[in-house]
Amino acid sequence: MATLTWLGHASFRIDTDGGKRIYVDPFLQNNPKTPDGEKEPERVDIIAVTHGHSDHAGEVPALSKRFPDAEIVAQVELKGWLGKQGASVGELPGPNKGGSQEVDGIKFTLVNAFHSSSSDEGDYTGESCGIVVRLPEGKTVYFAGDTCVFGDMQLIARLYEPDVAVLPIGDHFTMGPEEAALALELLGNPRCVPCHWGTFGLLTGTPDALAELTSAQVEKIEPGDTVEL
């Protein structure tokens, strides 16, 4: 069975039934919540990135240099910027919102998110995206990325019917528990894995607060914990 492991902040690893290892927004080395045993991946097949902020994309070039055969899935401008930083991006341009890219039977679709996106130096890195990951075994995981709640989450529910929604809940830089509860309602109340909380003092939202506001199943996990998909 495929699994999803939270690596702290908004970083995740998916291990598929077929043995593929996908890292989403791999913020590991400088992440105070990433367990020591997860800071140095032993294998990477695919890297998926939602936007250009350093706590999501900043470590991707170094990780790509260690694993140059890993396919990078990121919006076209962000993928181009990563290439300029030394990442192994190949010849295929990245998709844009509404577009899909299939890698080893795994389908990645970029969807909307409402947030900013730039490098620490102010470089333009495209727009923030969510990513819908459809696994060969039939499960669909929606990574909202950094975002507020927005009404067109209903379209994501209608089009992709996610089994699991990975939502930011920390507040301040993204939505907090109250907005995340409404997001779950718009998405059809799938199982939720909260993220982007507890990393820094500003991120005050908690899974307990979200669970009080929704009928959806909220996975109250800690960095390093794994759930089955």
C-alpha positions as CSV (number, residue, x, y, z in Angstrom):
1,M,0.0,0.0,0.0
2,A,1.2,3.5,-0.8
3,T,2.2,5.7,2.1
4,L,2.6,9.4,2.9
5,T,5.3,10.5,5.3
6,W,5.3,14.0,6.8
7,L,8.8,15.4,7.0
8,G,7.9,18.6,8.8
9,H,6.5,22.0,7.6
10,A,5.1,21.3,4.1
11,S,7.5,18.6,3.1
12,F,6.3,15.1,2.3
13,R,7.4,11.8,0.9
14,I,5.2,9.4,-1.0
15,D,6.2,5.8,-1.4
16,T,4.1,4.1,-4.0
17,D,3.2,0.5,-4.3
18,G,5.5,0.2,-7.3
19,G,8.5,1.4,-5.2
20,K,8.7,5.0,-6.5
21,R,9.7,7.6,-4.0
22,I,8.3,11.1,-4.5
23,Y,9.4,14.2,-2.5
24,V,7.0,17.1,-2.4
25,D,8.4,20.5,-1.4
26,P,11.6,19.0,0.1
27,F,12.6,21.5,2.8
28,L,14.9,19.1,4.9
29,Q,18.3,20.4,5.7
30,N,17.2,23.8,7.2
31,N,13.9,22.5,8.5
32,P,13.9,22.5,12.3
33,K,11.1,19.9,12.4
34,T,12.6,17.4,10.0
35,P,13.8,14.3,11.9
36,D,17.6,13.8,11.6
37,G,17.1,10.4,9.9
38,E,15.1,12.1,7.1
39,K,17.5,15.0,6.3
40,E,19.6,13.0,3.8
41,P,17.3,11.0,1.5
42,E,18.8,7.7,0.3
43,R,16.7,7.6,-2.9
44,V,14.7,10.1,-4.9
45,D,12.7,9.3,-8.0
46,I,10.5,12.4,-8.4
47,I,10.6,15.9,-6.9
48,A,7.3,17.9,-7.0
49,V,7.4,21.6,-6.1
50,T,4.4,23.9,-5.5
51,H,6.1,27.3,-5.6
52,G,9.4,29.2,-5.3
53,H,9.7,30.2,-1.7
54,S,12.8,28.9,0.0
55,D,10.9,26.7,2.5
56,H,9.5,24.8,-0.5
57,A,11.9,25.1,-3.4
58,G,15.2,26.4,-1.9
59,E,16.8,23.0,-1.3
60,V,15.6,21.4,-4.6
61,P,18.8,22.3,-6.7
62,A,21.1,20.6,-4.2
63,L,18.8,17.6,-3.9
64,S,18.6,17.4,-7.7
65,K,22.4,17.5,-8.0
66,R,22.6,14.5,-5.6
67,F,19.9,12.7,-7.6
68,P,20.2,14.0,-11.2
69,D,17.9,11.3,-12.6
70,A,15.0,12.4,-10.4
71,E,12.3,14.0,-12.5
72,I,11.3,17.5,-11.4
73,V,7.6,18.5,-11.6
74,A,7.1,22.2,-11.2
75,Q,5.3,25.1,-13.0
76,V,7.1,26.1,-16.2
77,E,8.7,29.3,-14.8
78,L,9.7,27.7,-11.5
79,K,11.3,24.7,-13.3
80,G,13.2,27.1,-15.5
81,W,14.5,29.0,-12.5
82,L,15.5,25.7,-10.8
83,G,17.5,24.8,-13.9
84,K,19.4,28.1,-13.6
85,Q,20.3,27.2,-10.0
86,G,21.8,24.0,-11.2
87,A,18.9,21.5,-10.9
88,S,18.7,18.7,-13.4
89,V,15.5,19.7,-15.2
90,G,16.0,18.1,-18.6
91,E,14.5,19.4,-21.9
92,L,10.8,19.1,-21.1
93,P,9.3,22.4,-19.9
94,G,7.2,22.3,-16.7
95,P,3.4,22.3,-17.0
96,N,1.1,25.1,-16.0
97,K,-2.1,25.3,-14.1
98,G,-4.6,22.8,-15.5
99,G,-1.9,20.9,-17.2
100,S,-0.7,17.4,-16.3
101,Q,2.6,15.5,-16.5
102,E,2.9,11.8,-16.1
103,V,6.0,10.2,-14.7
104,D,6.3,6.4,-14.3
105,G,2.6,6.0,-14.4
106,I,2.0,8.7,-11.7
107,K,0.0,11.7,-12.9
108,F,0.7,15.2,-11.6
109,T,-1.8,18.0,-12.3
110,L,-1.2,21.6,-11.4
111,V,-4.2,23.5,-9.9
112,N,-4.7,26.9,-8.5
113,A,-3.5,28.3,-5.2
114,F,-3.6,31.8,-3.8
115,H,-0.2,32.8,-2.5
116,S,3.0,34.6,-3.6
117,S,6.0,33.0,-5.2
118,S,9.6,34.2,-5.5
119,S,13.1,33.4,-4.6
120,D,14.8,34.9,-1.5
121,E,16.6,37.3,-4.0
122,G,13.3,38.4,-5.5
123,D,13.5,36.3,-8.7
124,Y,10.2,35.6,-10.4
125,T,9.3,31.9,-10.0
126,G,5.9,31.7,-11.5
127,E,2.7,31.5,-9.5
128,S,1.9,29.3,-6.5
129,C,0.2,26.0,-7.4
130,G,-1.5,23.1,-5.8
131,I,-0.6,19.7,-7.1
132,V,-3.0,16.7,-7.5
133,V,-1.1,13.4,-7.5
134,R,-2.9,10.4,-9.0
135,L,-1.2,7.2,-8.1
136,P,-1.4,4.0,-10.3
137,E,-3.0,2.1,-7.4
138,G,-6.0,4.5,-7.7
139,K,-5.5,6.9,-4.8
140,T,-5.5,10.6,-5.3
141,V,-3.7,13.1,-3.1
142,Y,-4.3,16.8,-3.3
143,F,-1.4,19.0,-2.0
144,A,-2.9,22.5,-1.7
145,G,0.5,24.1,-1.3
146,D,0.5,27.5,0.5
147,T,-2.9,29.0,0.0
148,C,-6.0,30.5,1.5
149,V,-9.3,28.8,1.0
150,F,-11.0,29.6,-2.3
151,G,-14.3,28.7,-3.8
152,D,-12.9,26.8,-6.8
153,M,-11.7,24.1,-4.5
154,Q,-15.2,22.8,-5.4
155,L,-13.8,22.2,-8.9
156,I,-10.9,20.3,-7.6
157,A,-13.3,18.1,-5.7
158,R,-15.5,17.6,-8.8
159,L,-12.6,17.0,-11.2
160,Y,-10.2,14.9,-9.1
161,E,-12.2,13.6,-6.1
162,P,-9.2,13.5,-3.8
163,D,-9.0,10.7,-1.2
164,V,-6.5,12.8,0.9
165,A,-6.2,16.6,1.1
166,V,-2.9,17.9,2.4
167,L,-3.7,21.4,3.7
168,P,-1.7,24.2,5.4
169,I,-3.3,25.2,8.7
170,G,-0.7,27.3,10.5
171,D,-2.2,30.7,9.8
172,H,-0.3,34.0,9.2
173,F,1.4,32.9,5.8
174,T,-1.5,30.5,4.8
175,M,-5.0,29.7,5.9
176,G,-5.6,28.7,9.5
177,P,-7.9,26.0,10.9
178,E,-11.2,28.0,10.3
179,E,-10.4,28.4,6.6
180,A,-9.1,24.9,6.3
181,A,-12.3,23.5,7.7
182,L,-14.2,25.3,5.0
183,A,-11.7,24.1,2.4
184,L,-12.4,20.5,3.5
185,E,-16.2,21.2,3.1
186,L,-15.6,22.5,-0.4
187,L,-13.4,19.5,-1.2
188,G,-16.1,17.0,-0.1
189,N,-14.6,16.3,3.4
190,P,-11.8,14.0,2.4
191,R,-9.3,12.7,4.9
192,C,-7.0,15.5,5.8
193,V,-3.2,15.6,6.6
194,P,-2.5,19.1,8.0
195,C,0.9,20.8,7.4
196,H,2.6,24.1,7.5
197,W,2.0,24.3,11.3
198,G,4.3,24.3,14.3
199,T,7.5,24.9,12.4
200,F,7.9,28.5,13.7
201,G,6.2,30.5,16.4
202,L,4.1,32.5,13.9
203,L,2.3,29.3,12.7
204,T,-0.2,28.9,15.5
205,G,-2.9,26.7,13.9
206,T,-3.1,23.1,15.2
207,P,-4.7,19.9,14.0
208,D,-6.8,19.8,17.2
209,A,-8.3,23.2,16.4
210,L,-9.1,22.0,12.9
211,A,-10.6,18.8,14.1
212,E,-13.1,20.8,16.3
213,L,-14.4,22.6,13.2
214,T,-14.8,19.7,10.6
215,S,-16.4,16.3,10.3
216,A,-13.6,15.2,8.1
217,Q,-11.0,12.8,9.4
218,V,-7.9,14.8,10.5
219,E,-4.7,12.9,10.8
220,K,-2.9,14.3,13.9
221,I,0.6,13.2,13.0
222,E,4.1,14.4,13.9
223,P,7.1,14.9,11.7
224,G,8.4,11.6,10.7
225,D,5.0,9.8,11.0
226,T,3.5,7.9,8.1
227,V,-0.1,7.3,7.0
228,E,-1.4,4.7,4.6
229,L,-3.1,6.0,1.4
